[in-house]
Amino acid sequence: MWYIDGMIRGLSQHQLARKIGATQPQVSDWLSGKKTPIASNLTKLAEAMDMPEEDLARLLTIRRKSRTKPTAETETFETN
């Protein structure tokens, strides 16, 4: 199981950042929906979180949209 906030697959955001070659503020911004990672960082992040890249991209998009206005789409995240 993975968690978007706090510990992610047993790693702190700082540890996750070091693992993928990013900074903790970058990881925080990506996971909160404040900013969008470039494709190569999205790939590394998905691999480190052991989840499909498409699912992570969808979740981050939902988080980004929820920062602007709540919609039905931002209420849940289901995997196929």
PDB file with one MODEL, atoms N, CA, C and O in Angstrom:
MODEL        1
ATOM      1  N   MET A   1       0.845  -1.183   0.000  1.00  0.00           N
ATOM      2  CA  MET A   1       0.000   0.000   0.000  1.00  0.00           C
ATOM      3  C   MET A   1       0.884   1.237   0.000  1.00  0.00           C
ATOM      4  O   MET A   1       1.963   1.239   0.592  1.00  0.00           O
ATOM      5  N   TRP A   2       0.428   2.272  -0.655  1.00  0.00           N
ATOM      6  CA  TRP A   2       1.172   3.523  -0.694  1.00  0.00           C
ATOM      7  C   TRP A   2       0.296   4.646  -0.167  1.00  0.00           C
ATOM      8  O   TRP A   2      -0.931   4.565  -0.208  1.00  0.00           O
ATOM      9  N   TYR A   3       0.933   5.683   0.325  1.00  0.00           N
ATOM     10  CA  TYR A   3       0.232   6.838   0.849  1.00  0.00           C
ATOM     11  C   TYR A   3       0.798   8.079   0.172  1.00  0.00           C
ATOM     12  O   TYR A   3       2.012   8.205   0.015  1.00  0.00           O
ATOM     13  N   ILE A   4      -0.062   8.978  -0.221  1.00  0.00           N
ATOM     14  CA  ILE A   4       0.401  10.196  -0.879  1.00  0.00           C
ATOM     15  C   ILE A   4       0.922  11.197   0.144  1.00  0.00           C
ATOM     16  O   ILE A   4       1.896  11.897  -0.132  1.00  0.00           O
ATOM     17  N   ASP A   5       0.313  11.282   1.293  1.00  0.00           N
ATOM     18  CA  ASP A   5       0.756  12.213   2.321  1.00  0.00           C
ATOM     19  C   ASP A   5       1.567  11.468   3.365  1.00  0.00           C
ATOM     20  O   ASP A   5       1.281  10.312   3.674  1.00  0.00           O
ATOM     21  N   GLY A   6       2.564  12.122   3.901  1.00  0.00           N
ATOM     22  CA  GLY A   6       3.364  11.494   4.943  1.00  0.00           C
ATOM     23  C   GLY A   6       4.282  10.429   4.381  1.00  0.00           C
ATOM     24  O   GLY A   6       5.024  10.685   3.432  1.00  0.00           O
ATOM     25  N   MET A   7       4.242   9.255   4.947  1.00  0.00           N
ATOM     26  CA  MET A   7       5.127   8.173   4.521  1.00  0.00           C
ATOM     27  C   MET A   7       4.610   7.534   3.234  1.00  0.00           C
ATOM     28  O   MET A   7       3.415   7.275   3.091  1.00  0.00           O
ATOM     29  N   ILE A   8       5.510   7.290   2.320  1.00  0.00           N
ATOM     30  CA  ILE A   8       5.173   6.698   1.038  1.00  0.00           C
ATOM     31  C   ILE A   8       5.996   5.418   0.887  1.00  0.00           C
ATOM     32  O   ILE A   8       7.218   5.466   0.742  1.00  0.00           O
ATOM     33  N   ARG A   9       5.313   4.280   0.923  1.00  0.00           N
ATOM     34  CA  ARG A   9       5.991   2.979   0.847  1.00  0.00           C
ATOM     35  C   ARG A   9       7.116   2.908   1.866  1.00  0.00           C
ATOM     36  O   ARG A   9       8.188   2.374   1.583  1.00  0.00           O
ATOM     37  N   GLY A  10       6.862   3.458   3.073  1.00  0.00           N
ATOM     38  CA  GLY A  10       7.845   3.411   4.135  1.00  0.00           C
ATOM     39  C   GLY A  10       8.914   4.490   4.050  1.00  0.00           C
ATOM     40  O   GLY A  10       9.834   4.511   4.867  1.00  0.00           O
ATOM     41  N   LEU A  11       8.807   5.379   3.082  1.00  0.00           N
ATOM     42  CA  LEU A  11       9.785   6.451   2.911  1.00  0.00           C
ATOM     43  C   LEU A  11       9.164   7.795   3.249  1.00  0.00           C
ATOM     44  O   LEU A  11       7.993   8.037   2.958  1.00  0.00           O
ATOM     45  N   SER A  12       9.946   8.663   3.861  1.00  0.00           N
ATOM     46  CA  SER A  12       9.501  10.043   4.040  1.00  0.00           C
ATOM     47  C   SER A  12       9.631  10.758   2.686  1.00  0.00           C
ATOM     48  O   SER A  12      10.258  10.234   1.765  1.00  0.00           O
ATOM     49  N   GLN A  13       9.057  11.921   2.571  1.00  0.00           N
ATOM     50  CA  GLN A  13       9.197  12.685   1.323  1.00  0.00           C
ATOM     51  C   GLN A  13      10.673  12.975   1.051  1.00  0.00           C
ATOM     52  O   GLN A  13      11.110  12.950  -0.099  1.00  0.00           O
ATOM     53  N   HIS A  14      11.434  13.247   2.096  1.00  0.00           N
ATOM     54  CA  HIS A  14      12.864  13.522   1.934  1.00  0.00           C
ATOM     55  C   HIS A  14      13.587  12.290   1.383  1.00  0.00           C
ATOM     56  O   HIS A  14      14.393  12.398   0.459  1.00  0.00           O
ATOM     57  N   GLN A  15      13.294  11.125   1.954  1.00  0.00           N
ATOM     58  CA  GLN A  15      13.924   9.891   1.485  1.00  0.00           C
ATOM     59  C   GLN A  15      13.499   9.574   0.056  1.00  0.00           C
ATOM     60  O   GLN A  15      14.321   9.157  -0.760  1.00  0.00           O
ATOM     61  N   LEU A  16      12.225   9.770  -0.247  1.00  0.00           N
ATOM     62  CA  LEU A  16      11.736   9.541  -1.603  1.00  0.00           C
ATOM     63  C   LEU A  16      12.438  10.477  -2.579  1.00  0.00           C
ATOM     64  O   LEU A  16      12.836  10.060  -3.667  1.00  0.00           O
ATOM     65  N   ALA A  17      12.588  11.736  -2.193  1.00  0.00           N
ATOM     66  CA  ALA A  17      13.269  12.715  -3.051  1.00  0.00           C
ATOM     67  C   ALA A  17      14.699  12.272  -3.347  1.00  0.00           C
ATOM     68  O   ALA A  17      15.141  12.315  -4.495  1.00  0.00           O
ATOM     69  N   ARG A  18      15.414  11.849  -2.319  1.00  0.00           N
ATOM     70  CA  ARG A  18      16.797  11.393  -2.519  1.00  0.00           C
ATOM     71  C   ARG A  18      16.844  10.179  -3.436  1.00  0.00           C
ATOM     72  O   ARG A  18      17.744  10.053  -4.267  1.00  0.00           O
ATOM     73  N   LYS A  19      15.874   9.288  -3.279  1.00  0.00           N
ATOM     74  CA  LYS A  19      15.836   8.063  -4.080  1.00  0.00           C
ATOM     75  C   LYS A  19      15.659   8.359  -5.572  1.00  0.00           C
ATOM     76  O   LYS A  19      16.198   7.643  -6.416  1.00  0.00           O
ATOM     77  N   ILE A  20      14.903   9.413  -5.895  1.00  0.00           N
ATOM     78  CA  ILE A  20      14.626   9.712  -7.308  1.00  0.00           C
ATOM     79  C   ILE A  20      15.441  10.891  -7.833  1.00  0.00           C
ATOM     80  O   ILE A  20      15.286  11.282  -8.990  1.00  0.00           O
ATOM     81  N   GLY A  21      16.301  11.457  -7.001  1.00  0.00           N
ATOM     82  CA  GLY A  21      17.162  12.553  -7.453  1.00  0.00           C
ATOM     83  C   GLY A  21      16.460  13.898  -7.517  1.00  0.00           C
ATOM     84  O   GLY A  21      16.753  14.718  -8.387  1.00  0.00           O
ATOM     85  N   ALA A  22      15.538  14.122  -6.599  1.00  0.00           N
ATOM     86  CA  ALA A  22      14.807  15.389  -6.542  1.00  0.00           C
ATOM     87  C   ALA A  22      15.002  15.987  -5.145  1.00  0.00           C
ATOM     88  O   ALA A  22      15.731  15.430  -4.325  1.00  0.00           O
ATOM     89  N   THR A  23      14.357  17.107  -4.883  1.00  0.00           N
ATOM     90  CA  THR A  23      14.400  17.706  -3.557  1.00  0.00           C
ATOM     91  C   THR A  23      13.081  17.433  -2.839  1.00  0.00           C
ATOM     92  O   THR A  23      12.061  17.169  -3.475  1.00  0.00           O
ATOM     93  N   GLN A  24      13.113  17.498  -1.514  1.00  0.00           N
ATOM     94  CA  GLN A  24      11.887  17.283  -0.745  1.00  0.00           C
ATOM     95  C   GLN A  24      10.813  18.307  -1.102  1.00  0.00           C
ATOM     96  O   GLN A  24       9.648  17.930  -1.228  1.00  0.00           O
ATOM     97  N   PRO A  25      11.162  19.612  -1.273  1.00  0.00           N
ATOM     98  CA  PRO A  25      10.114  20.559  -1.672  1.00  0.00           C
ATOM     99  C   PRO A  25       9.479  20.218  -3.032  1.00  0.00           C
ATOM    100  O   PRO A  25       8.281  20.421  -3.227  1.00  0.00           O
ATOM    101  N   GLN A  26      10.285  19.701  -3.967  1.00  0.00           N
ATOM    102  CA  GLN A  26       9.720  19.293  -5.258  1.00  0.00           C
ATOM    103  C   GLN A  26       8.715  18.164  -5.058  1.00  0.00           C
ATOM    104  O   GLN A  26       7.602  18.220  -5.581  1.00  0.00           O
ATOM    105  N   VAL A  27       9.103  17.148  -4.308  1.00  0.00           N
ATOM    106  CA  VAL A  27       8.213  16.007  -4.071  1.00  0.00           C
ATOM    107  C   VAL A  27       6.940  16.480  -3.380  1.00  0.00           C
ATOM    108  O   VAL A  27       5.840  16.066  -3.748  1.00  0.00           O
ATOM    109  N   SER A  28       7.083  17.330  -2.398  1.00  0.00           N
ATOM    110  CA  SER A  28       5.919  17.870  -1.699  1.00  0.00           C
ATOM    111  C   SER A  28       4.986  18.605  -2.655  1.00  0.00           C
ATOM    112  O   SER A  28       3.770  18.419  -2.610  1.00  0.00           O
ATOM    113  N   ASP A  29       5.556  19.439  -3.516  1.00  0.00           N
ATOM    114  CA  ASP A  29       4.751  20.182  -4.492  1.00  0.00           C
ATOM    115  C   ASP A  29       4.035  19.245  -5.461  1.00  0.00           C
ATOM    116  O   ASP A  29       2.877  19.476  -5.807  1.00  0.00           O
ATOM    117  N   TRP A  30       4.713  18.198  -5.896  1.00  0.00           N
ATOM    118  CA  TRP A  30       4.093  17.255  -6.831  1.00  0.00           C
ATOM    119  C   TRP A  30       2.956  16.502  -6.164  1.00  0.00           C
ATOM    120  O   TRP A  30       1.868  16.380  -6.726  1.00  0.00           O
ATOM    121  N   LEU A  31       3.210  15.997  -4.962  1.00  0.00           N
ATOM    122  CA  LEU A  31       2.210  15.170  -4.296  1.00  0.00           C
ATOM    123  C   LEU A  31       1.011  15.963  -3.799  1.00  0.00           C
ATOM    124  O   LEU A  31      -0.079  15.416  -3.631  1.00  0.00           O
ATOM    125  N   SER A  32       1.214  17.245  -3.565  1.00  0.00           N
ATOM    126  CA  SER A  32       0.107  18.093  -3.114  1.00  0.00           C
ATOM    127  C   SER A  32      -0.707  18.652  -4.274  1.00  0.00           C
ATOM    128  O   SER A  32      -1.786  19.209  -4.073  1.00  0.00           O
ATOM    129  N   GLY A  33      -0.180  18.502  -5.494  1.00  0.00           N
ATOM    130  CA  GLY A  33      -0.876  19.050  -6.650  1.00  0.00           C
ATOM    131  C   GLY A  33      -0.508  20.489  -6.947  1.00  0.00           C
ATOM    132  O   GLY A  33      -1.079  21.108  -7.845  1.00  0.00           O
ATOM    133  N   LYS A  34       0.441  21.022  -6.202  1.00  0.00           N
ATOM    134  CA  LYS A  34       0.861  22.411  -6.416  1.00  0.00           C
ATOM    135  C   LYS A  34       1.586  22.567  -7.754  1.00  0.00           C
ATOM    136  O   LYS A  34       1.413  23.567  -8.450  1.00  0.00           O
ATOM    137  N   LYS A  35       2.391  21.577  -8.101  1.00  0.00           N
ATOM    138  CA  LYS A  35       3.135  21.584  -9.362  1.00  0.00           C
ATOM    139  C   LYS A  35       3.056  20.198  -9.996  1.00  0.00           C
ATOM    140  O   LYS A  35       2.738  19.215  -9.327  1.00  0.00           O
ATOM    141  N   THR A  36       3.346  20.135 -11.280  1.00  0.00           N
ATOM    142  CA  THR A  36       3.309  18.883 -12.020  1.00  0.00           C
ATOM    143  C   THR A  36       4.735  18.445 -12.356  1.00  0.00           C
ATOM    144  O   THR A  36       5.503  19.235 -12.905  1.00  0.00           O
ATOM    145  N   PRO A  37       5.099  17.208 -12.037  1.00  0.00           N
ATOM    146  CA  PRO A  37       6.446  16.741 -12.384  1.00  0.00           C
ATOM    147  C   PRO A  37       6.590  16.534 -13.893  1.00  0.00           C
ATOM    148  O   PRO A  37       5.627  16.192 -14.579  1.00  0.00           O
ATOM    149  N   ILE A  38       7.807  16.748 -14.395  1.00  0.00           N
ATOM    150  CA  ILE A  38       8.058  16.430 -15.800  1.00  0.00           C
ATOM    151  C   ILE A  38       7.970  14.919 -15.966  1.00  0.00           C
ATOM    152  O   ILE A  38       8.021  14.174 -14.988  1.00  0.00           O
ATOM    153  N   ALA A  39       7.839  14.481 -17.193  1.00  0.00           N
ATOM    154  CA  ALA A  39       7.597  13.061 -17.484  1.00  0.00           C
ATOM    155  C   ALA A  39       8.639  12.146 -16.851  1.00  0.00           C
ATOM    156  O   ALA A  39       8.285  11.111 -16.285  1.00  0.00           O
ATOM    157  N   SER A  40       9.906  12.505 -16.937  1.00  0.00           N
ATOM    158  CA  SER A  40      10.946  11.622 -16.382  1.00  0.00           C
ATOM    159  C   SER A  40      10.831  11.514 -14.869  1.00  0.00           C
ATOM    160  O   SER A  40      11.073  10.445 -14.308  1.00  0.00           O
ATOM    161  N   ASN A  41      10.466  12.607 -14.198  1.00  0.00           N
ATOM    162  CA  ASN A  41      10.283  12.550 -12.743  1.00  0.00           C
ATOM    163  C   ASN A  41       9.017  11.798 -12.365  1.00  0.00           C
ATOM    164  O   ASN A  41       8.984  11.121 -11.337  1.00  0.00           O
ATOM    165  N   LEU A  42       7.985  11.906 -13.175  1.00  0.00           N
ATOM    166  CA  LEU A  42       6.763  11.146 -12.932  1.00  0.00           C
ATOM    167  C   LEU A  42       7.064   9.647 -13.002  1.00  0.00           C
ATOM    168  O   LEU A  42       6.582   8.872 -12.177  1.00  0.00           O
ATOM    169  N   THR A  43       7.851   9.254 -13.974  1.00  0.00           N
ATOM    170  CA  THR A  43       8.238   7.852 -14.126  1.00  0.00           C
ATOM    171  C   THR A  43       9.010   7.367 -12.904  1.00  0.00           C
ATOM    172  O   THR A  43       8.709   6.305 -12.358  1.00  0.00           O
ATOM    173  N   LYS A  44      10.009   8.147 -12.472  1.00  0.00           N
ATOM    174  CA  LYS A  44      10.804   7.774 -11.301  1.00  0.00           C
ATOM    175  C   LYS A  44       9.935   7.701 -10.047  1.00  0.00           C
ATOM    176  O   LYS A  44      10.076   6.788  -9.234  1.00  0.00           O
ATOM    177  N   LEU A  45       9.043   8.664  -9.903  1.00  0.00           N
ATOM    178  CA  LEU A  45       8.163   8.709  -8.734  1.00  0.00           C
ATOM    179  C   LEU A  45       7.246   7.489  -8.708  1.00  0.00           C
ATOM    180  O   LEU A  45       7.075   6.861  -7.663  1.00  0.00           O
ATOM    181  N   ALA A  46       6.664   7.156  -9.840  1.00  0.00           N
ATOM    182  CA  ALA A  46       5.781   5.993  -9.920  1.00  0.00           C
ATOM    183  C   ALA A  46       6.541   4.707  -9.601  1.00  0.00           C
ATOM    184  O   ALA A  46       6.036   3.844  -8.885  1.00  0.00           O
ATOM    185  N   GLU A  47       7.747   4.584 -10.131  1.00  0.00           N
ATOM    186  CA  GLU A  47       8.550   3.395  -9.853  1.00  0.00           C
ATOM    187  C   GLU A  47       8.884   3.299  -8.370  1.00  0.00           C
ATOM    188  O   GLU A  47       8.796   2.221  -7.782  1.00  0.00           O
ATOM    189  N   ALA A  48       9.266   4.418  -7.762  1.00  0.00           N
ATOM    190  CA  ALA A  48       9.611   4.420  -6.340  1.00  0.00           C
ATOM    191  C   ALA A  48       8.403   4.106  -5.475  1.00  0.00           C
ATOM    192  O   ALA A  48       8.541   3.522  -4.400  1.00  0.00           O
ATOM    193  N   MET A  49       7.216   4.490  -5.938  1.00  0.00           N
ATOM    194  CA  MET A  49       5.990   4.243  -5.184  1.00  0.00           C
ATOM    195  C   MET A  49       5.366   2.903  -5.544  1.00  0.00           C
ATOM    196  O   MET A  49       4.354   2.505  -4.966  1.00  0.00           O
ATOM    197  N   ASP A  50       5.979   2.201  -6.513  1.00  0.00           N
ATOM    198  CA  ASP A  50       5.514   0.887  -6.946  1.00  0.00           C
ATOM    199  C   ASP A  50       4.049   0.931  -7.368  1.00  0.00           C
ATOM    200  O   ASP A  50       3.226   0.132  -6.922  1.00  0.00           O
ATOM    201  N   MET A  51       3.752   1.889  -8.240  1.00  0.00           N
ATOM    202  CA  MET A  51       2.393   1.995  -8.762  1.00  0.00           C
ATOM    203  C   MET A  51       2.471   2.347 -10.245  1.00  0.00           C
ATOM    204  O   MET A  51       3.461   2.926 -10.690  1.00  0.00           O
ATOM    205  N   PRO A  52       1.445   2.007 -11.007  1.00  0.00           N
ATOM    206  CA  PRO A  52       1.447   2.335 -12.430  1.00  0.00           C
ATOM    207  C   PRO A  52       1.531   3.852 -12.634  1.00  0.00           C
ATOM    208  O   PRO A  52       0.874   4.631 -11.944  1.00  0.00           O
ATOM    209  N   GLU A  53       2.347   4.234 -13.586  1.00  0.00           N
ATOM    210  CA  GLU A  53       2.537   5.656 -13.890  1.00  0.00           C
ATOM    211  C   GLU A  53       1.214   6.339 -14.241  1.00  0.00           C
ATOM    212  O   GLU A  53       0.986   7.486 -13.857  1.00  0.00           O
ATOM    213  N   GLU A  54       0.347   5.640 -14.965  1.00  0.00           N
ATOM    214  CA  GLU A  54      -0.938   6.226 -15.360  1.00  0.00           C
ATOM    215  C   GLU A  54      -1.804   6.533 -14.142  1.00  0.00           C
ATOM    216  O   GLU A  54      -2.482   7.560 -14.101  1.00  0.00           O
ATOM    217  N   ASP A  55      -1.780   5.640 -13.149  1.00  0.00           N
ATOM    218  CA  ASP A  55      -2.560   5.865 -11.927  1.00  0.00           C
ATOM    219  C   ASP A  55      -2.022   7.063 -11.151  1.00  0.00           C
ATOM    220  O   ASP A  55      -2.791   7.883 -10.650  1.00  0.00           O
ATOM    221  N   LEU A  56      -0.700   7.158 -11.055  1.00  0.00           N
ATOM    222  CA  LEU A  56      -0.110   8.284 -10.342  1.00  0.00           C
ATOM    223  C   LEU A  56      -0.415   9.591 -11.075  1.00  0.00           C
ATOM    224  O   LEU A  56      -0.759  10.590 -10.443  1.00  0.00           O
ATOM    225  N   ALA A  57      -0.291   9.589 -12.398  1.00  0.00           N
ATOM    226  CA  ALA A  57      -0.593  10.805 -13.174  1.00  0.00           C
ATOM    227  C   ALA A  57      -2.039  11.226 -12.957  1.00  0.00           C
ATOM    228  O   ALA A  57      -2.328  12.412 -12.798  1.00  0.00           O
ATOM    229  N   ARG A  58      -2.935  10.268 -12.951  1.00  0.00           N
ATOM    230  CA  ARG A  58      -4.353  10.579 -12.736  1.00  0.00           C
ATOM    231  C   ARG A  58      -4.585  11.158 -11.344  1.00  0.00           C
ATOM    232  O   ARG A  58      -5.304  12.145 -11.185  1.00  0.00           O
ATOM    233  N   LEU A  59      -3.974  10.541 -10.344  1.00  0.00           N
ATOM    234  CA  LEU A  59      -4.126  11.023  -8.975  1.00  0.00           C
ATOM    235  C   LEU A  59      -3.565  12.436  -8.809  1.00  0.00           C
ATOM    236  O   LEU A  59      -4.186  13.283  -8.166  1.00  0.00           O
ATOM    237  N   LEU A  60      -2.401  12.686  -9.385  1.00  0.00           N
ATOM    238  CA  LEU A  60      -1.803  14.018  -9.279  1.00  0.00           C
ATOM    239  C   LEU A  60      -2.646  15.055 -10.020  1.00  0.00           C
ATOM    240  O   LEU A  60      -2.743  16.200  -9.580  1.00  0.00           O
ATOM    241  N   THR A  61      -3.252  14.666 -11.130  1.00  0.00           N
ATOM    242  CA  THR A  61      -4.142  15.572 -11.863  1.00  0.00           C
ATOM    243  C   THR A  61      -5.363  15.910 -11.015  1.00  0.00           C
ATOM    244  O   THR A  61      -5.784  17.065 -10.956  1.00  0.00           O
ATOM    245  N   ILE A  62      -5.923  14.912 -10.367  1.00  0.00           N
ATOM    246  CA  ILE A  62      -7.081  15.139  -9.497  1.00  0.00           C
ATOM    247  C   ILE A  62      -6.699  16.071  -8.350  1.00  0.00           C
ATOM    248  O   ILE A  62      -7.456  16.979  -8.005  1.00  0.00           O
ATOM    249  N   ARG A  63      -5.540  15.849  -7.767  1.00  0.00           N
ATOM    250  CA  ARG A  63      -5.084  16.724  -6.674  1.00  0.00           C
ATOM    251  C   ARG A  63      -4.896  18.156  -7.159  1.00  0.00           C
ATOM    252  O   ARG A  63      -5.270  19.105  -6.468  1.00  0.00           O
ATOM    253  N   ARG A  64      -4.319  18.311  -8.343  1.00  0.00           N
ATOM    254  CA  ARG A  64      -4.094  19.659  -8.900  1.00  0.00           C
ATOM    255  C   ARG A  64      -5.430  20.349  -9.133  1.00  0.00           C
ATOM    256  O   ARG A  64      -5.587  21.526  -8.811  1.00  0.00           O
ATOM    257  N   LYS A  65      -6.384  19.628  -9.686  1.00  0.00           N
ATOM    258  CA  LYS A  65      -7.704  20.211  -9.943  1.00  0.00           C
ATOM    259  C   LYS A  65      -8.415  20.560  -8.643  1.00  0.00           C
ATOM    260  O   LYS A  65      -9.136  21.556  -8.577  1.00  0.00           O
ATOM    261  N   SER A  66      -8.219  19.751  -7.612  1.00  0.00           N
ATOM    262  CA  SER A  66      -8.906  20.008  -6.348  1.00  0.00           C
ATOM    263  C   SER A  66      -8.354  21.250  -5.652  1.00  0.00           C
ATOM    264  O   SER A  66      -9.009  21.811  -4.775  1.00  0.00           O
ATOM    265  N   ARG A  67      -7.163  21.677  -6.035  1.00  0.00           N
ATOM    266  CA  ARG A  67      -6.597  22.899  -5.453  1.00  0.00           C
ATOM    267  C   ARG A  67      -7.313  24.132  -5.989  1.00  0.00           C
ATOM    268  O   ARG A  67      -7.288  25.185  -5.350  1.00  0.00           O
ATOM    269  N   THR A  68      -7.951  24.017  -7.156  1.00  0.00           N
ATOM    270  CA  THR A  68      -8.625  25.167  -7.745  1.00  0.00           C
ATOM    271  C   THR A  68     -10.103  25.203  -7.416  1.00  0.00           C
ATOM    272  O   THR A  68     -10.617  26.236  -6.986  1.00  0.00           O
ATOM    273  N   LYS A  69     -10.789  24.099  -7.610  1.00  0.00           N
ATOM    274  CA  LYS A  69     -12.205  24.038  -7.255  1.00  0.00           C
ATOM    275  C   LYS A  69     -12.624  22.586  -7.089  1.00  0.00           C
ATOM    276  O   LYS A  69     -12.208  21.725  -7.864  1.00  0.00           O
ATOM    277  N   PRO A  70     -13.431  22.316  -6.099  1.00  0.00           N
ATOM    278  CA  PRO A  70     -13.880  20.933  -5.896  1.00  0.00           C
ATOM    279  C   PRO A  70     -14.874  20.506  -6.980  1.00  0.00           C
ATOM    280  O   PRO A  70     -15.751  21.272  -7.380  1.00  0.00           O
ATOM    281  N   THR A  71     -14.714  19.279  -7.436  1.00  0.00           N
ATOM    282  CA  THR A  71     -15.633  18.698  -8.407  1.00  0.00           C
ATOM    283  C   THR A  71     -15.899  17.263  -8.006  1.00  0.00           C
ATOM    284  O   THR A  71     -15.244  16.730  -7.110  1.00  0.00           O
ATOM    285  N   ALA A  72     -16.843  16.647  -8.656  1.00  0.00           N
ATOM    286  CA  ALA A  72     -17.131  15.239  -8.376  1.00  0.00           C
ATOM    287  C   ALA A  72     -15.890  14.389  -8.632  1.00  0.00           C
ATOM    288  O   ALA A  72     -15.662  13.401  -7.934  1.00  0.00           O
ATOM    289  N   GLU A  73     -15.090  14.763  -9.623  1.00  0.00           N
ATOM    290  CA  GLU A  73     -13.901  13.994  -9.967  1.00  0.00           C
ATOM    291  C   GLU A  73     -12.867  14.028  -8.837  1.00  0.00           C
ATOM    292  O   GLU A  73     -12.102  13.077  -8.679  1.00  0.00           O
ATOM    293  N   THR A  74     -12.835  15.088  -8.066  1.00  0.00           N
ATOM    294  CA  THR A  74     -11.824  15.204  -7.013  1.00  0.00           C
ATOM    295  C   THR A  74     -12.203  14.471  -5.752  1.00  0.00           C
ATOM    296  O   THR A  74     -11.388  14.372  -4.835  1.00  0.00           O
ATOM    297  N   GLU A  75     -13.400  13.960  -5.675  1.00  0.00           N
ATOM    298  CA  GLU A  75     -13.856  13.317  -4.452  1.00  0.00           C
ATOM    299  C   GLU A  75     -13.284  11.925  -4.246  1.00  0.00           C
ATOM    300  O   GLU A  75     -13.009  11.540  -3.109  1.00  0.00           O
ATOM    301  N   THR A  76     -13.099  11.159  -5.317  1.00  0.00           N
ATOM    302  CA  THR A  76     -12.609   9.795  -5.161  1.00  0.00           C
ATOM    303  C   THR A  76     -11.557   9.494  -6.198  1.00  0.00           C
ATOM    304  O   THR A  76     -11.451  10.165  -7.224  1.00  0.00           O
ATOM    305  N   PHE A  77     -10.786   8.474  -5.908  1.00  0.00           N
ATOM    306  CA  PHE A  77      -9.789   7.967  -6.853  1.00  0.00           C
ATOM    307  C   PHE A  77      -9.906   6.461  -6.864  1.00  0.00           C
ATOM    308  O   PHE A  77      -9.641   5.795  -5.863  1.00  0.00           O
ATOM    309  N   GLU A  78     -10.299   5.937  -7.990  1.00  0.00           N
ATOM    310  CA  GLU A  78     -10.433   4.485  -8.103  1.00  0.00           C
ATOM    311  C   GLU A  78      -9.471   3.974  -9.156  1.00  0.00           C
ATOM    312  O   GLU A  78      -9.288   4.604 -10.198  1.00  0.00           O
ATOM    313  N   THR A  79      -8.862   2.848  -8.889  1.00  0.00           N
ATOM    314  CA  THR A  79      -8.006   2.222  -9.882  1.00  0.00           C
ATOM    315  C   THR A  79      -8.821   1.196 -10.636  1.00  0.00           C
ATOM    316  O   THR A  79      -9.769   0.617 -10.106  1.00  0.00           O
ATOM    317  N   ASN A  80      -8.445   0.988 -11.849  1.00  0.00           N
ATOM    318  CA  ASN A  80      -9.155   0.006 -12.685  1.00  0.00           C
ATOM    319  C   ASN A  80      -8.742  -1.388 -12.357  1.00  0.00           C
ATOM    320  O   ASN A  80      -9.239  -2.337 -12.962  1.00  0.00           O
TER     321      ASN A  80
ENDMDL
END
